[in-house]
Amino acid sequence: MTSNPYPLGLRLHGRRVVVVGGGAVATRRVPALLDAGADVLLVAPELTPALRARADAGRLHWVPRRFVPEDLDGAWLVQVAVDDPIAAASVSAVAAERRIFCVRADDRTAATAWTPAVTRHGPVTVAVLGGGDPRRAMTVRDAIRDLLAVRLAPDGIAGRPDASTGTTGGQQAGRVALVGAGPGDPELITVKGWRLLTEADVVVADRLVPGLLLDELRPDVELVDASKIPYGPSRAQEEINQILVDRALAGAFVVRLKGGDPYVFGRGGEELLACAAAGVPVTVVPGVTSSIAAPAAAGIPVTHRGVAHEFTVVSGHLAPDAPASLVRWDALAGLHGTLVILMGLKNLAAITATLIAHGRSPQTPAAVVQEATTGTQRVLRSTLGAVAADLSAADLRPPAVVVVGDVVGALDG
Ligand SMILES: C[S@@+](CC[C@H](N)C(=O)[O-])C[C@H]1O[C@@H](n2cnc3c(N)ncnc32)[C@H](O)[C@@H]1O
């Protein structure tokens, strides 16, 4: 007779879970057990490299041999992740004798527990059992995950997992998340960044933030366009800091959405310090930076075996001879690796001339990638000696990244 399973959330922190088998199934199962804080004992003559790395790092105990009944001493749960049905049956027989629940990868009908398909959304864990059909469970799980990410979170189902517990003047205090939005393609925001965006009360967005991300905000979100603040750059930054602090102190969850990564020429550090000074808690969510993504989108790896063992990211917003410049262009000219220049179009002629004057060959391959990862991306391939002139002729404009180095042609067939 079949009956419905009884769902439970196992609190495994510090509790022994025995995993028998060290192959692909165990490799998939072990991370969630470790995430739950389980004390994992892995019994298998051999391990996959991923499991081996966890064992070497001391994250789990590995017993390099076949299963013996004593392995289940002190166990709360056992996961059998071996193909051999006889070996699996003998483990589950020992588990049954000891009244330990047993998950079996080889035979769900013989198992005393099933692992569900899971999606996690902040503090909410959704676990789906598909009546013994894992594919059905995954399909339903995927649909729920999409709903949670896009529709339900703004209405408060996801809640605010990291929300501050402090209060200000009797009011619930807010917080700020500095979120990297990625280089341009809206799909290049991180999963965490996207989740926080869907939970925000206020979004303060930069000019280079993918517009489609803002399109998805729910109608009651206050959207502050930071690029429209009508002052010079330093006063505008003060205004932005003030907006973040004021809204958070008024109880809002504020997402400061920034192009690329918040800490790569993004002034994220200044915003963090301003919030910290006002006692506002801040979460920083790194982003995919254009300094790596723009070359990648043009088919240029910033490192390549046998070609470049280093890459240097530098701002070209000041000319090499500007008194305020902090960049040692003469020293950079002596490097053999990849040079990635952000905000460098205006000063490109002076920059390339300085690099050549200090020894970098004018024949070094160079490329310019404009509006990378978007539908309007443009790529110019040239050399260090010619790129500034080619750039003007091609009428390329910011935002663009300049890449200098042999990696520019490394993947050309
Ligand atoms: C103020 S910086 C911010 C960089 C950003 N925090 C990051 O990690 O990508 C702006 C510069 O980043 C570069 N940039 C940003 N997005 C870009 C894109 N989609 N394509 C090319 N360059 C981009 C350009 O050099 C632009 O002038």
The ligand as an SDF file (V2000), in Angstrom:
LIG
                    3D

 27 29  0  0  0  0  0  0  0  0999 V2000
   32.4620   54.4320  -12.9180 C   0  0  0  0  0  0  0  0  0  0  0  0
   33.0740   53.0230  -13.7020 S   0  0  0  0  0  0  0  0  0  0  0  0
   32.1710   51.7790  -12.9080 C   0  0  0  0  0  0  0  0  0  0  0  0
   32.6890   50.3940  -13.1360 C   0  0  0  0  0  0  0  0  0  0  0  0
   31.8040   49.3430  -12.5440 C   0  0  0  0  0  0  0  0  0  0  0  0
   31.7100   49.4580  -11.1200 N   0  0  0  0  0  0  0  0  0  0  0  0
   32.2420   47.9210  -12.9060 C   0  0  0  0  0  0  0  0  0  0  0  0
   32.6670   47.1600  -12.0380 O   0  0  0  0  0  0  0  0  0  0  0  0
   32.1030   47.5660  -14.0900 O   0  0  0  0  0  0  0  0  0  0  0  0
   32.3410   53.1730  -15.2880 C   0  0  0  0  0  0  0  0  0  0  0  0
   33.1910   52.5700  -16.3870 C   0  0  0  0  0  0  0  0  0  0  0  0
   33.0470   51.1710  -16.4160 O   0  0  0  0  0  0  0  0  0  0  0  0
   33.1630   50.7230  -17.7390 C   0  0  0  0  0  0  0  0  0  0  0  0
   31.9110   50.0480  -18.1020 N   0  0  0  0  0  0  0  0  0  0  0  0
   30.8440   49.8810  -17.3450 C   0  0  0  0  0  0  0  0  0  0  0  0
   29.8970   49.1720  -17.9960 N   0  0  0  0  0  0  0  0  0  0  0  0
   30.4080   48.8980  -19.2060 C   0  0  0  0  0  0  0  0  0  0  0  0
   29.9420   48.2000  -20.3510 C   0  0  0  0  0  0  0  0  0  0  0  0
   28.7360   47.6160  -20.3670 N   0  0  0  0  0  0  0  0  0  0  0  0
   30.7440   48.1160  -21.4250 N   0  0  0  0  0  0  0  0  0  0  0  0
   31.9590   48.6660  -21.4360 C   0  0  0  0  0  0  0  0  0  0  0  0
   32.4500   49.3340  -20.3860 N   0  0  0  0  0  0  0  0  0  0  0  0
   31.6910   49.4510  -19.2870 C   0  0  0  0  0  0  0  0  0  0  0  0
   33.4380   51.9100  -18.5900 C   0  0  0  0  0  0  0  0  0  0  0  0
   34.8320   52.0810  -18.7050 O   0  0  0  0  0  0  0  0  0  0  0  0
   32.8180   52.9970  -17.7620 C   0  0  0  0  0  0  0  0  0  0  0  0
   33.3610   54.2580  -18.1000 O   0  0  0  0  0  0  0  0  0  0  0  0
  1  2  1  0
  2  3  1  0
  2 10  1  0
  3  4  1  0
  4  5  1  0
  5  6  1  0
  5  7  1  0
  7  8  2  0
  7  9  1  0
 10 11  1  0
 11 12  1  0
 11 26  1  0
 12 13  1  0
 13 14  1  0
 13 24  1  0
 14 15  1  0
 14 23  1  0
 15 16  2  0
 16 17  1  0
 17 18  1  0
 17 23  2  0
 18 19  1  0
 18 20  2  0
 20 21  1  0
 21 22  2  0
 22 23  1  0
 24 25  1  0
 24 26  1  0
 26 27  1  0
M  CHG  2   2   1   9  -1
M  END
$$$$
